[in-house]
Amino acid sequence: MAQTPQVLGKVKSDKLDEASGLAASATLPGYFWTHNDSGGKNEVYLLNSKGKLVSSVKLKGAVNRDWEDIAENIGPGGKHYVYVGDIGNNHALNIDMQIYRFPDFLTVPGDKTSVHADALFIRFPDGARDAESLMIDPIGKCMYVVSKREKQVSLYKVPAQYFNFKDQQQVTLEKVLTLPYTWITAGDISQNGEHIVIKDESHIYYWRRKGNEAIEMTMARPATLLPYVREKQGEAVTISVDNKGYLTISEGKKPDLFFYSHIFK
């Protein structure tokens, strides 16, 4: 679908050279969280609406084994948190994965700062999986992970009883849906929980939730394709906080921050 996106800006910082996730901040409107792929520093980066890197935040207690996605949405007590998915597993190793979480900032942090990150250890119920998509559901109060490499990928759920995120707890995911897609590299649920997107290398798939139904019920219906111009190693997507569009960014040095105007109704 041909819609040329708006280039909000180019990320010129050398700190971000393998952007693998993107999340719009609700507490800092017009700012976006991102991070590097596997083997990078245990840092997340805050971009402004022009793509300028304004802050590097070190996650104390976290290790960037293979960070693949980031999300921002509500958590316990209705507070907003940033969630980082250490969920990549290119070699199908028999290991636990982690979801890290820290409270989102209420004011733009300084150039360099650090926060403690809680960790939830997760494991797939059907063997090792590579995944690059982490989504937070503010209505069902649960978390979702989409696998990547299968010919038909799967949607996995962290049940609501773990939404309070007791640090260091170990959880086996629930497999709730098989999807007719492959090589899924990113996903997001809107701040109001009504809109869902996932992407592969060439497409962005969209669903609109009906009422308070479970995400897996929504995604069991056929998806709608949203406009997307393929990026080289495009592995990130997020819905804007005001539901007036979505943004993407790609791996590589000095990536563009793209915005697609789209009113989610």
Backbone torsions as a table, in degrees:
resi	resn	phi	psi	omega
1	MET	NA	121.6	-169.8
2	ALA	-92.0	101.4	166.8
3	GLN	-136.0	119.1	-179.4
4	THR	-74.9	123.5	-178.8
5	PRO	-76.3	160.3	174.2
6	GLN	-83.1	133.3	174.4
7	VAL	-87.7	108.5	179.7
8	LEU	-72.4	-32.3	179.5
9	GLY	171.4	172.5	179.0
10	LYS	-112.0	132.1	178.0
11	VAL	-80.5	106.4	-173.4
12	LYS	-94.0	-6.0	-178.2
13	SER	-71.6	137.2	177.2
14	ASP	-72.7	-12.9	-179.6
15	LYS	-67.1	-30.9	-178.2
16	LEU	-106.6	103.1	-178.5
17	ASP	-126.8	2.8	179.9
18	GLU	-152.1	56.0	-174.7
19	ALA	-60.2	122.5	-173.7
20	SER	-124.5	6.5	178.4
21	GLY	-162.0	159.4	-179.1
22	LEU	-152.8	135.5	-179.2
23	ALA	-145.4	127.7	176.3
24	ALA	-76.0	134.1	179.9
25	SER	-88.2	127.1	177.5
26	ALA	-80.2	-30.1	-178.7
27	THR	-84.0	-17.5	177.8
28	LEU	-126.7	75.4	-175.7
29	PRO	-55.9	134.2	-178.9
30	GLY	88.7	5.0	177.6
31	TYR	-119.2	154.6	-172.8
32	PHE	-139.9	137.9	177.8
33	TRP	-93.6	141.9	175.3
34	THR	-149.6	179.3	-176.9
35	HIS	-163.5	167.0	174.7
36	ASN	-89.4	162.6	179.0
37	ASP	-75.2	-164.8	-170.7
38	SER	-55.6	143.3	174.4
39	GLY	80.8	-0.1	178.2
40	GLY	-79.8	-176.5	176.6
41	LYS	-68.8	158.4	177.2
42	ASN	-82.3	60.6	-177.4
43	GLU	-130.2	146.5	167.2
44	VAL	-112.7	158.3	-172.5
45	TYR	-126.5	138.7	180.0
46	LEU	-104.2	122.6	178.4
47	LEU	-105.8	146.6	171.3
48	ASN	-90.0	-176.3	-173.2
49	SER	-71.2	-5.3	175.3
50	LYS	-106.9	9.0	177.7
51	GLY	84.0	6.9	179.6
52	LYS	-79.6	132.6	176.7
53	LEU	-78.5	115.5	-174.2
54	VAL	-106.0	-16.4	-178.8
55	SER	-157.5	141.9	171.8
56	SER	-113.2	125.2	-175.7
57	VAL	-117.7	116.2	178.2
58	LYS	-82.8	132.7	178.2
59	LEU	-95.4	100.2	-179.6
60	LYS	-66.3	133.9	-178.8
61	GLY	87.9	-1.7	-178.4
62	ALA	-109.1	153.0	176.3
63	VAL	-126.7	133.4	176.7
64	ASN	-87.1	79.0	175.4
65	ARG	-71.2	-54.5	176.2
66	ASP	-159.5	71.9	178.8
67	TRP	-69.1	128.5	-174.2
68	GLU	-126.5	-17.2	178.4
69	ASP	-157.3	161.3	-179.6
70	ILE	-140.8	146.8	-179.3
71	ALA	-142.6	154.8	175.7
72	GLU	-134.1	124.2	178.5
73	ASN	-167.4	-172.6	-175.3
74	ILE	-74.3	159.5	174.2
75	GLY	-138.2	-155.4	-179.3
76	PRO	-55.1	138.8	177.5
77	GLY	73.3	10.4	180.0
78	GLY	76.2	6.4	177.2
79	LYS	-79.2	152.5	179.4
80	HIS	-90.5	138.0	-179.5
81	TYR	-128.4	155.8	170.1
82	VAL	-102.3	130.6	-177.7
83	TYR	-115.2	131.4	-179.8
84	VAL	-118.7	125.6	-177.2
85	GLY	-96.2	106.3	172.4
86	ASP	-88.9	73.6	-165.6
87	ILE	-123.9	4.2	177.1
88	GLY	-75.7	148.5	-178.8
89	ASN	-160.7	69.2	-173.6
90	ASN	-58.5	-30.3	-174.1
91	HIS	-105.1	14.8	175.7
92	ALA	52.8	46.1	178.6
93	LEU	-75.7	150.0	-179.4
94	ASN	-85.6	78.4	-174.5
95	ILE	-134.3	156.6	169.1
96	ASP	-76.7	149.6	174.5
97	MET	-112.7	170.0	-176.8
98	GLN	-128.6	146.4	162.4
99	ILE	-114.1	120.5	177.5
100	TYR	-97.0	152.7	-178.0
101	ARG	-147.9	138.6	172.6
102	PHE	-145.4	153.4	-179.4
103	PRO	-64.3	135.2	176.2
104	ASP	-67.6	153.0	-177.5
105	PHE	-78.2	149.5	177.2
106	LEU	-94.7	-20.4	172.6
107	THR	-132.6	155.1	-177.3
108	VAL	-63.1	122.8	-179.6
109	PRO	-71.4	167.3	178.8
110	GLY	-69.4	-179.4	-176.5
111	ASP	-53.8	-43.2	179.3
112	LYS	-134.3	131.8	176.2
113	THR	-153.1	175.9	178.8
114	SER	-142.8	152.8	178.0
115	VAL	-140.5	155.2	171.6
116	HIS	-79.7	135.8	178.0
117	ALA	-113.0	124.9	171.3
118	ASP	-72.2	155.0	-178.3
119	ALA	-130.5	130.1	172.3
120	LEU	-111.0	122.7	-179.4
121	PHE	-88.3	130.1	-177.5
122	ILE	-126.2	153.5	178.6
123	ARG	-143.2	141.4	178.8
124	PHE	-76.4	145.7	-177.1
125	PRO	-78.7	-13.8	-172.7
126	ASP	-124.5	36.3	177.1
127	GLY	96.7	172.0	-176.7
128	ALA	-60.8	138.8	179.2
129	ARG	-138.1	146.4	169.4
130	ASP	-92.9	137.3	-178.9
131	ALA	-144.6	150.5	179.7
132	GLU	-137.5	14.0	-174.9
133	SER	-130.9	120.6	177.5
134	LEU	-124.0	128.9	-178.1
135	MET	-133.9	142.1	-179.2
136	ILE	-113.0	126.4	-178.4
137	ASP	-100.7	108.5	-178.1
138	PRO	-74.9	-16.2	179.8
139	ILE	-86.8	-54.3	179.5
140	GLY	-78.9	-9.8	-179.6
141	LYS	52.5	57.3	176.0
142	CYS	-149.4	172.7	-177.9
143	MET	-119.8	150.4	-179.0
144	TYR	-129.4	145.7	175.2
145	VAL	-128.3	135.8	176.6
146	VAL	-110.1	128.7	177.5
147	SER	-71.0	170.2	-170.2
148	LYS	-114.6	-49.7	-158.1
149	ARG	-93.2	-17.2	-176.0
150	GLU	-66.1	158.3	175.3
151	LYS	-62.6	-33.0	170.7
152	GLN	-128.1	108.5	-174.8
153	VAL	-74.4	168.9	-178.2
154	SER	-122.2	151.3	174.3
155	LEU	-102.1	125.9	-178.6
156	TYR	-117.5	150.2	-172.9
157	LYS	-125.1	134.9	165.7
158	VAL	-92.7	111.2	-172.1
159	PRO	-59.4	159.2	-174.2
160	ALA	-59.9	-28.6	-177.5
161	GLN	-65.7	-13.2	178.6
162	TYR	-103.4	7.1	-175.5
163	PHE	-66.0	-27.2	177.7
164	ASN	-71.1	-14.3	164.8
165	PHE	64.1	59.9	175.5
166	LYS	-66.0	122.3	-173.1
167	ASP	-57.5	136.2	176.6
168	GLN	73.3	6.3	178.0
169	GLN	-72.2	147.2	179.3
170	GLN	-108.3	132.3	-173.2
171	VAL	-132.8	135.6	169.5
172	THR	-93.0	124.4	-179.2
173	LEU	-65.5	157.4	172.7
174	GLU	-102.9	126.6	173.6
175	LYS	-80.9	119.6	-172.1
176	VAL	-117.6	-11.8	-176.1
177	LEU	-166.0	144.3	168.7
178	THR	-105.7	135.0	-175.9
179	LEU	-115.9	144.6	-176.3
180	PRO	-83.3	46.1	-179.0
181	TYR	-133.4	166.5	176.7
182	THR	-140.5	162.3	176.5
183	TRP	55.4	49.0	178.7
184	ILE	-79.5	125.5	-171.2
185	THR	-114.1	-5.0	-179.0
186	ALA	-169.2	161.3	175.9
187	GLY	-161.9	163.0	178.1
188	ASP	-160.0	149.1	170.3
189	ILE	-117.3	134.3	-176.7
190	SER	-63.2	163.0	-177.4
191	GLN	-60.0	-31.5	178.9
192	ASN	-89.7	-0.6	176.3
193	GLY	79.0	5.5	-173.4
194	GLU	-92.7	-18.1	-171.1
195	HIS	-128.0	138.8	-175.0
196	ILE	-132.2	134.3	174.2
197	VAL	-134.1	145.3	165.8
198	ILE	-135.1	159.8	-179.4
199	LYS	-138.3	151.7	167.1
200	ASP	-113.4	-160.2	-175.5
201	GLU	-67.9	-25.6	-171.4
202	SER	-125.2	-8.7	-172.2
203	HIS	-139.1	153.2	167.3
204	ILE	-118.3	123.7	-177.4
205	TYR	-102.7	139.1	-173.4
206	TYR	-130.6	141.0	173.3
207	TRP	-132.4	146.6	172.0
208	ARG	-111.4	128.1	-178.0
209	ARG	-73.2	145.3	173.8
210	LYS	-104.2	109.6	179.4
211	GLY	62.6	-135.8	-178.5
212	ASN	-105.6	25.2	-179.5
213	GLU	-61.6	157.2	178.6
214	ALA	-64.5	147.8	179.8
215	ILE	-55.7	-38.1	-178.7
216	GLU	-66.6	-27.6	174.5
217	MET	-70.9	-41.2	178.0
218	THR	-62.0	-47.6	-174.4
219	MET	-77.0	-7.8	174.2
220	ALA	-74.1	-17.1	176.4
221	ARG	-83.9	159.4	178.5
222	PRO	-60.4	141.6	179.8
223	ALA	-84.6	159.9	170.7
224	THR	-103.3	140.2	176.9
225	LEU	-84.1	132.7	173.6
226	LEU	-100.0	154.7	178.1
227	PRO	-58.3	138.4	178.0
228	TYR	-158.6	129.2	173.0
229	VAL	-99.7	120.0	-173.4
230	ARG	-58.2	133.9	175.6
231	GLU	-106.6	153.8	172.5
232	LYS	-72.3	115.9	-177.9
233	GLN	59.3	43.7	176.1
234	GLY	-75.8	109.4	-173.0
235	GLU	-127.7	26.8	-176.5
236	ALA	-149.9	143.0	175.1
237	VAL	-152.7	144.8	173.7
238	THR	-147.8	147.3	175.4
239	ILE	-88.6	135.9	-179.7
240	SER	-63.5	153.1	-176.5
241	VAL	-61.1	-34.1	-178.4
242	ASP	-87.9	5.2	179.1
243	ASN	60.5	30.5	179.6
244	LYS	-108.0	13.3	177.7
245	GLY	166.6	-175.0	178.3
246	TYR	-142.9	157.0	-173.7
247	LEU	-126.8	151.8	176.4
248	THR	-136.7	159.5	174.7
249	ILE	-151.0	158.6	-175.5
250	SER	-126.1	165.7	173.7
251	GLU	-71.3	167.6	-179.2
252	GLY	106.2	165.0	-178.3
253	LYS	-76.0	141.1	177.4
254	LYS	53.0	55.9	-179.5
255	PRO	-73.9	153.0	173.1
256	ASP	-82.1	145.4	170.9
257	LEU	-98.2	111.9	-174.7
258	PHE	-99.2	144.0	175.7
259	PHE	-127.3	129.1	174.6
260	TYR	-108.1	119.6	177.6
261	SER	-74.5	123.2	-179.2
262	HIS	-161.1	122.6	179.6
263	ILE	-86.0	113.2	176.2
264	PHE	-84.4	118.6	-177.5
265	LYS	-112.9	NA	NA
